[in-house]
Amino acid sequence: QVQLVESGGGLVQPGGSLRLSCAASGTIFGIYAMYWYRQAPGKQRELVASISAGGSRADYADSVKGRFTISRDNALNMLWLQMNSLKPEDTAVYYCTAERLYWGQGTQVTVSV
């Protein structure tokens, strides 16, 4: 069983930055590929970024490529999503997930003037 807790969301102006964190407990964190998903009101949940178990490979949705960076520290059981140049269309609840099997409760990101 994996417990995941996201934090770091909030209200930010367009062009601003936020860093989301995901703290994992209850397992050997380093065996899981990790993902960030987001869900905007009235829309389906979408994949934002992924990172391999060892952290050597990261992939991004086209909509965030060049603006977002996913990273992890397996010794600390932590996952992050650095979000720069934020746009209003990035507004959503952001979730971290381990292998898409275990999910956190989500953290709200709102990009607005």
C-alpha positions as CSV (number, residue, x, y, z in Angstrom):
1,Q,0.0,0.0,0.0
2,V,1.2,3.5,-0.9
3,Q,0.1,6.7,0.6
4,L,0.6,9.9,-1.4
5,V,0.0,13.4,-0.2
6,E,0.3,16.4,-2.6
7,S,1.0,20.0,-1.6
8,G,2.1,23.2,-3.1
9,G,-1.0,24.3,-5.1
10,G,-2.5,27.7,-4.9
11,L,-3.4,30.8,-6.9
12,V,-0.9,32.3,-9.2
13,Q,-0.9,34.9,-11.9
14,P,-0.3,34.0,-15.6
15,G,3.4,33.7,-16.2
16,G,4.1,32.7,-12.6
17,S,5.5,29.6,-11.1
18,L,4.6,26.9,-8.6
19,R,6.3,23.8,-7.3
20,L,4.1,20.9,-6.4
21,S,5.3,18.2,-4.0
22,C,4.1,14.7,-3.5
23,A,5.2,12.8,-0.3
24,A,5.1,9.1,-0.4
25,S,4.9,6.6,2.5
26,G,4.2,3.0,3.2
27,T,6.4,1.4,0.6
28,I,9.7,1.3,-1.2
29,F,9.1,4.5,-3.3
30,G,11.9,3.8,-5.7
31,I,10.3,0.8,-7.3
32,Y,7.4,2.8,-8.8
33,A,7.2,4.9,-11.9
34,M,5.4,8.1,-10.9
35,Y,3.1,10.4,-12.8
36,W,1.4,13.8,-12.4
37,Y,-2.1,14.0,-13.8
38,R,-4.5,17.0,-13.8
39,Q,-8.2,17.4,-14.1
40,A,-9.9,20.7,-14.9
41,P,-13.6,21.3,-14.3
42,G,-15.8,19.5,-16.8
43,K,-12.8,17.7,-18.4
44,Q,-11.2,14.3,-18.3
45,R,-8.2,13.7,-16.2
46,E,-5.1,14.1,-18.3
47,L,-1.5,13.0,-18.0
48,V,0.9,15.9,-17.4
49,A,4.3,14.2,-16.8
50,S,5.9,10.9,-15.9
51,I,9.2,9.8,-14.5
52,S,10.8,6.3,-14.4
53,A,11.4,4.5,-11.1
54,G,15.1,5.4,-11.1
55,G,14.5,9.0,-12.3
56,S,16.5,8.6,-15.5
57,R,13.6,9.1,-17.9
58,A,10.9,11.8,-17.9
59,D,8.2,12.5,-20.4
60,Y,5.7,15.4,-20.8
61,A,2.5,16.2,-22.4
62,D,3.0,18.5,-25.4
63,S,1.0,21.2,-23.6
64,V,3.5,21.5,-20.8
65,K,6.8,20.6,-22.5
66,G,9.4,23.2,-21.9
67,R,7.5,24.7,-19.0
68,F,7.1,21.9,-16.5
69,T,9.8,19.7,-14.9
70,I,9.2,16.5,-13.1
71,S,11.8,15.2,-10.6
72,R,12.1,12.8,-7.7
73,D,14.3,11.9,-4.8
74,N,14.0,8.2,-3.9
75,A,16.0,8.6,-0.7
76,L,13.4,11.2,0.5
77,N,10.4,9.5,-0.9
78,M,9.5,12.7,-2.7
79,L,8.2,13.7,-6.2
80,W,8.0,17.2,-7.5
81,L,6.5,19.1,-10.4
82,Q,8.1,22.5,-11.1
83,M,5.7,24.6,-13.2
84,N,6.9,27.7,-14.9
85,S,5.3,30.2,-17.3
86,L,1.9,29.1,-16.0
87,K,-1.2,29.8,-18.2
88,P,-4.9,30.0,-17.3
89,E,-5.4,26.7,-19.1
90,D,-3.1,25.0,-16.5
91,T,-5.9,25.5,-13.9
92,A,-6.8,22.1,-12.6
93,V,-6.6,19.8,-9.6
94,Y,-3.2,18.1,-9.9
95,Y,-2.7,14.5,-8.7
96,C,0.4,12.4,-8.2
97,T,0.1,8.6,-8.7
98,A,2.3,5.6,-8.3
99,E,2.0,3.3,-11.4
100,R,-1.5,4.7,-11.8
101,L,-2.5,2.3,-9.0
102,Y,-2.2,4.6,-6.0
103,W,-3.4,8.2,-6.0
104,G,-3.1,11.2,-3.8
105,Q,-6.0,13.5,-2.9
106,G,-5.0,16.2,-5.3
107,T,-3.9,19.9,-4.9
108,Q,-5.7,22.8,-6.6
109,V,-3.8,25.0,-9.0
110,T,-5.5,28.2,-10.2
111,V,-3.9,30.5,-12.7
112,S,-5.7,33.8,-12.9
113,V,-5.2,37.5,-12.8
